[in-house]
Amino acid sequence: MKECKYYHEDGDRNKHHQEGDIWAHTLLAYDYGVSNGAPKIVLWALILHDLGRTYTRMQDDENRRVLFYDFEGVSCFVALEVLNKTDLSQEDKCYVLKLIAFQYTIIDYIKYNSPNQEELLKMFLYDEKTLYYLALYVECDLFGRKVAQSELKHYKLDKIKLFQQFSQKIKNKKLQKTEKPNNLFLLVGPPCSRKSTWLKNRNEIFLTVNRDSSIKFVGEKYNKHSFNEAYDFIEAKESRKKEVSTHYRHIEEFVKQSKNVDIVIDNPNLKLRHRKEWIDIFKTTHNIRVVLFLNSFKELQNCDNARYMTEGKTIGKEAILEKLIDFIYPLHSEGIDEISVVFNK
């Protein structure tokens, strides 16, 4: 973290992080939180929120700047290695992860009013407590740094305090459960988070959507019986990739027409739009149940190595990181009836 600079080695210091590196910012933000009596959940988020930057930092040498892409998802799964060693409850761990995941949603509201307050209320409908913790967190994050004079106009303490008062008074709305005849299980988690293992341990009968099964199907057609062998064989030729996509689309279309049966979408479903695609189709006929799989980044890598030994299937560290960048923490406002969490340590 000390070596992870906010600025290019040949460029000027980041105007929003004149302190220089993410370790210095972490200490300043944490110290601000302690000094202002921030709750334990907020303090943990402050310590862990920038861990993902150490994995996503890229230097743009042409423009002499640094890019971090969407590091928040990576931070969440790296943070789990630490959180799983604490005495925090599972509920509190989830709050910490949501603070990390949605920090910039609130920062953008404070700085630029985008999203606006009405949009925030819609987004955190049924998750209003998270909104209050975020209001506390963002003060510590924004004022736990050194900012160039030219940018101070964006750091509006009065607006933060008003938002804290507002969010504290919001009544937590209770999600009204409407029992529908069938269930749609959206499994949310990166590769190697044991989604398929969870599914194998269920006794119910489901229609299952899983893209890897299409890779396996096409691979076996060409006598490629390990997943890695099938994947490499398919990736080597565009026509084979199209064959996989066609097979997978047929499965998708069949499932989308199946209204009177329980369904499992056994894909990562890390992006909002991927979940929305299924929720929009089945929200009137199925209970939308998200199962969120939370494995630390280290555990994901261990599982990937073990899976290679037993199944001949691996994706590697960089591919896992690419998936974590996509992670958007699921919220009830997406149209989700139930969110359950599986912690795999």
N, C-alpha and C positions, 0 to 999 in steps of 0.2 A: 504493500500500500504506500510505503514511503517513496518507492521508486516510480509510482504511477502518477505522472505529472498531468495537470489539466491543460498544459500548453505544449506547443511544439518546441523542440530544443533550439530551433533557429528563429522562433517567432516571439511575439510579445506575450506577456502573461495574460491568462484568461481574465477578462474584466470582472467576471462574476466569482472568480476564485483566485484572488491575488495571493492567497496563502500558499499556493503552489502545487501541493500534492494532496491526494485523497486522505492520507493519514492525518495531515494537519487539519483538514476540514472536519474529519471525523472527531478529532479531539475537541475542536472548537464547538462543534454542534452538541456533543455530549456534555461538555462543561456548561454550555448555556442551558441545556435541559436540566442538569442537576441544580444549577443555581436558581432556576425558576420553578423547581418542584414538579417537574414532569413525571407522570406515572411510569412505572417499570416497563410497561409495554412500549411506550414511546422511547424510553432510553435504549431498550434493546434494538429497536428499529434504527435509531441514530447510529449505534455502533456498527450495524451490519449493512446499512442501506447501500453503500458504495462498493461492496466486495466485487460485484459483477463487473465494475469498470476495469479491474485488473485483468479480466479475460477478454474484454471486447475493445480495448483501446487500440486505435489504428492511427497512424500518422499520415496525413496528407502533405507530402513533401512539396508538391507543386504550389500549394496555397499556404504552406507553413502553418498548418493548424492540426488539431487533434479531434478525432471523432470517437464516440463511444457507442454509437448505435443504440438499440433498445436494451440497455444493460440491466434494467430492473428485474426482468425475468430470470436472468442469470444470478443476480444477487439473491433472489428468493431461494434458489436451490443450493447455492453455496452456503447461505445463512443457515440452512437446515442442519448442516453438520455441527454448528455451534448450538443451535436451539435445542437439538435433541440431547444435549448434555446438560441442559438446565433443568430447573424444577418447575418451569412454566407448564401450565395445563395445555392440552391440545387446543382448546379454544383460544387461549392467549397467544399461542404460537401462530395460529391463523390470523389473529389481529396484527401481529408483527409483520407477517408476510403481506397482508393487505396494505399496511402503511408503506412498505417498500414498493409494492406493485403500483400504487396509485399516487405516489408522492407528487409526480409532475402534473397530475390532473389538478391538484389544489394549488400548486405553485403557479400554474398557468392561469388559474382563476385570480389569484392575488395580483399577479403582475399585469395580466392582459385582459382579464374578465372573459376568458375563453377557455373552458366552458363558463357560462354564466351561472348564477345561483339557482335558477329554475332548472337548468340542465343537470346540475349537481344533485338536486333533490330527486330528480327522476332516476338518475344513475344509481343512487344509493338508497332507493326505496327498499324498505325492509332491512337495510343495513345502516341505519342512521347512526348507530353507535360508532361505527367505523369512521363516519364523517367527522364526529367530534374528536376522536383520537387524531385524525389527520390534521385537523385545525390546530391542535397542540403541537403536533410533530413539525408542521411546516414552519411555524415560528422559529423553532430551534434550528432547523436546517437553514433557513434564510438568514438568520442573524448569527449563526455559527460559522461565519466566513468573513473574509476581507474583500470588500467590493470597491471597484473603481468609482471615483466621484461621479463620473458621467452616467453611471448606472443606478445610482442610489434612488432615483425617482421611481424605480420599479419595486422598491422594498418598502411596502406600506404597512407599518406596524398597526396603525389605526384600523385599517381594513381587516387585518388578521384578527385583532381583538374583537371587532364587531362580528366577524364570522364565527369566532369561538363562542361568543355569547349566543349567537343565533343557533348554532349547531347544538349547543348544550340544552336549549329549550325545545328542540324538535322531539315530538312524541314518536317513540319507536312504533311503527306500524306493523301489525302482526299479519303475516301472510295467511290468507284464508285458503285452507286446503280444499280442493274440489276433487273428490275421488272419481277417476275415470276408469273405464273397464280394463285398460291396458297400460303398460309402462314402456317408456323410452328411456333406456339407460345410456347416457352420454359419458363415456369414460374419458377423463381428462388427465393427461400425464404424458411426459416425454417417453421415448423408447426406453425400454429396460426398467420401467417403473412398476412392472408386474401386473399390468392390466389384464393380460391374457391368463395369468395364473389365477387372478380373482375370478375370472369368468369360468375357468375350468372347475373351480370349487363350488360353483352354484349348481343346485339341483334342478332349477327351472329349465324350461325349454324356450329358447330364444331364436329369432332370426338375427343373424350376426353379420355386420359389415366390417370387413377388415382388409385393407389394401394389400397387406403382406400375403394374404391367402391367394390373391391374384398373381403375385410374383411367383409363389410356390407352384400354382397351377400351371402357368405357362412354362416355368423352368422344367417341371417334370415331363411336360410334353416333349422337351428336347433332351431328356435324360440327364438333367441337371438337378440332382436330388438334395444337395445342401443349399441352404438359403443364400449364402455368400456366392456360391458358384452360379446359382440361378440369377442372382442380382447382377453380377459382373457380366454374365452372358447377355442378359437383356439390355443392360446399359450400353453395350458395345454396338448396338444396331438400332436405328430409329424405328424400323418396322416392328421389332420385338417390343419396344416400349409402347408403341401404339396398340399392340396386341394386349398387353397388360391393361392399358387404359380402357380398351374396349370391353374386356372381361369384367373389369371393376365397375364400369358404368352400367353394364347389364345387371349386376348384382344390386347396385344402388337403385336403379329404376324399379326393379322387382320389389325391393324392400319399401320404397316410397309409396307403392300402391297397396301395401299390406297393412290395412287399418285395424284388423281384429286379432292381433298377436303381439306379444311382448318382443321388443327389439333392443339390441345392444349395438352401439356404434363403437367398435373397438379400434379406434384410431387415436392419435394424440389429442385432437380437438383443442389445441392450445390457443388458437386464434378465435376471436369473437365471431368472425364471419363464418367459420366452419361450424360452430355450434348453432348459430342463427339459422343456417340452412336447414338443419334438422328440426330445430324448435318450431320454426314457422310452419313446417309441414304437419307436425303431429301435435301441436299445442291444444287442439280442440278434441282430440281423440285419445291422447295418452297423457299420463302423469309424467312430467319431464323430471327425471332424476339424474342429477350429476353426481358422479363418483370421482373425487379429486384424489389423485395419487401423489403423495409428497415424499420423494426420496431425495436425500442429499446428492449433490453433484458427485461426490466421491463414491457413494453407493451405486449411483447409476453406472459409473465406470466399472466398478467391481462386478455388477450384474452383467454388463456387456461382455466382460472378459470371461465370466463363467458360462454365459450363453454360447459363446464361441466354442468352448470346450465340449458342451453337451449337444448343441444343435447346429454347429457350424454356421452360426449367425452372429454377425457383429457389425456395428456401424462406426465405432471409433469416437474419440474424444471431441474432435472438431464438429462432427455431425450432431453429437449430443448438444454441444454449445449452440449450434445453429437453431436447434429446436427450442432451447430454453429462451432464446431471444424472442421467440414468437409468443411466449406465455403471457396471457391476460387472465388474471385471477377471476374466476366465475362469480357473478353476483346474481341474486334473485331477480333483479330488474330485467335480466335478459329473457325472462319468461320461464325461469326455472322454478319448479315446485319444491324441490328438495336438493340440498347439497350435503353429501356425506364425505368425510375425509378419511383416507387410509394413509397412515404414517408407516412407512417401511424403513426401519432403522438399519 
